[in-house]
Amino acid sequence: MPLRKPFLFVCIVLLSVLFAESCVIGNSLNLLPQSGKADFEEKLIAGRDQEKIVIISIEGMISDDSKETFFGTSTESMVARIKESLKYAERDPDVKGVILKINSPGGTVTASDIIYQEVLKFKNRKSIPVFAGFMDTAASGAYYIAMATDAIGAHPTTVTGSVGVIMSGINVKEGLDKIGVKDQSFTSGPNKALGSPTTEMTGEQRKILQSIIDSLYGRFFEIVKKGRPNVGETRLREICDGRIFTAEQAKKEGMIDFIGYFDDFVYQMMQHPKFQGNRTGNPRVITYQRGKGRVDNIYQATDGNKNPFSLGIADKILGTGTNAKFLYLWDL
């Protein structure tokens, strides 16, 4: 009997969290984001010249998933929004540079790689400088994306790095055995349920998963080596072990190019050899957003697709709405 009480307590806590958050959702229908199908609107942040520098925001978990709300409305995926933003910037002859405003711990391997490739293709077609501007966090998959840019600037308080791959998981078999719950899944082969939280992983299964992790890490390392050519490979291997850096540490190791604030990012871009505009002018700094909202400054240049009513705490505990994924992610 004593063993069942902690289990029941955990169940009650989780149900309470789900109920509380569902109440928040139910009471906020009028605030739900609508599906992002309208054309982008250009929002002026600063400047007055004809020439433009576009800010594209990469915030939160990097994923190509669209977000479904409790009431069935959906928002555009990050991958789709960034691709669309780059398309708008490419068509505008007044756009002389792009700054990726990055505040993200990383995300899925594939979404990170797609955005990286889209930035490279944009640079090849448009031939203008693309910078990365790091905010609070630019780790793992977010750092991967930054390897496609011409220069990386970070705020003095940025945390970055975390070059590596993770596949998170837990095993609850022993706990289930204690309360008399057994897994009775049927599979077509011994490795079909590989990584299941209700069964013990075999040595062969561990090797299979680790080989995938190693392969994806090898790709990540090559991307970083290509993006940071001034860092020696020996030292790069030493520091690309998943560790994180402060901005000062990253600058010292050659993982970023300069430290500053938004005005410094714009100034550095205007001095870049690829910048084909007036180096002493006052270019318009703009962002693209869907909808009619006003943008007063750079820190309001957000993706506009965040769902404030997603199952935050419950999702963290239960992983609702997700499957097993390989991640370029720094997470605690």
C-alpha positions, 0 to 999 in steps of 0.5 A, a space after each residue: 500500500 505505501 508504494 501506491 500513495 506517491 504514485 497517486 499523488 503524482 497523478 493528482 498533481 499532473 491532473 491538477 496542472 492539466 486542469 489549471 492550464 485548460 482553464 486558462 485556455 478556455 478563458 482566453 478564446 479571444 486571444 488565440 492566434 489565427 492561422 498565418 495565411 495573410 501576407 507579411 507586412 513590413 514593420 519599421 523599427 528605426 531609420 529613414 533611408 531608402 535602404 533596408 536591413 531586415 530583422 528575422 526573429 528565431 525564438 523558442 524551440 526550433 521546429 517545423 511543426 505548426 501549432 494547433 491550439 485547443 480550439 483548432 486554430 493553427 499557427 505557421 511553423 518556424 521553418 515556413 515563416 523564415 523561408 517566407 521572410 527570406 523570400 520577401 527580403 530577396 524580392 526587395 532591391 532595397 534590402 541590403 542586409 539581414 540580421 537573424 535575431 536569435 533567442 533559442 536553446 535549439 530544437 530538432 535536427 531537421 528543422 535546424 538544418 533546413 533553416 541553415 540551408 535556406 539561409 545559405 541559398 538566400 545568400 547565394 541568390 541575393 549576395 548581401 550580408 546575413 548576420 546572426 544577433 544572439 540574445 539571451 540564448 543561442 545554443 545547439 540548433 540555434 548555433 547551428 543555424 548561425 553557421 550559415 551567416 557571415 558574422 555573429 554578434 552577441 549581447 554581453 549576457 548571451 549564453 551560446 554553444 552546446 554543440 551536440 545532439 541529445 535524444 531525451 528519454 526516461 525508463 519507468 519499467 521498475 516503477 511500473 513493476 512495483 505497482 503491477 503494471 506491465 507492458 504488453 505491446 506487440 512488435 514486428 521485431 526486437 528493435 521496433 520499440 527501441 527506446 520505449 520507456 516501459 522496457 529495458 534497453 538491450 546493449 544492441 539497442 543502445 549501440 543503435 541509438 548511439 550510432 545515430 547520435 554520433 552520426 548527427 554530431 559528426 554532421 554538426 561538427 563539420 558545419 561548425 568547422 566550416 562556419 568557424 574556419 579560424 578556429 583550429 580543428 583540434 581546439 574545436 573538437 575540445 570545445 564542441 563537447 556540449 559545453 556552453 559559453 558566455 559571450 566573452 568565452 565564446 569570443 575568446 574561443 572564436 565561436 562568435 565575432 563580436 560583442 555588442 548591442 543592436 546598434 552595434 550589430 547594424 553598424 558592423 553590418 554596414 562595415 561588412 565588405 558585402 554591404 552594398 549600401 551607404 556605409 554612413 547612412 541611416 538605413 531603415 531597420 524593418 521586420 516582417 509580421 503578419 497582422 496590423 500590430 505596431 512595432 516600436 523597437 527591435 525587441 518587439 520583432 518576434 515571430 508572432 506565432 507563439 501560443 501563450 496557452 500551450 500546455 507549458 508545465 504539463 508538456 514539460 513533464 509529459 512531453 505531450 504532443 511530441 514523439 521521440 526526436 533527435 535534438 540539437 538542443 540545450 535543455 535543463 
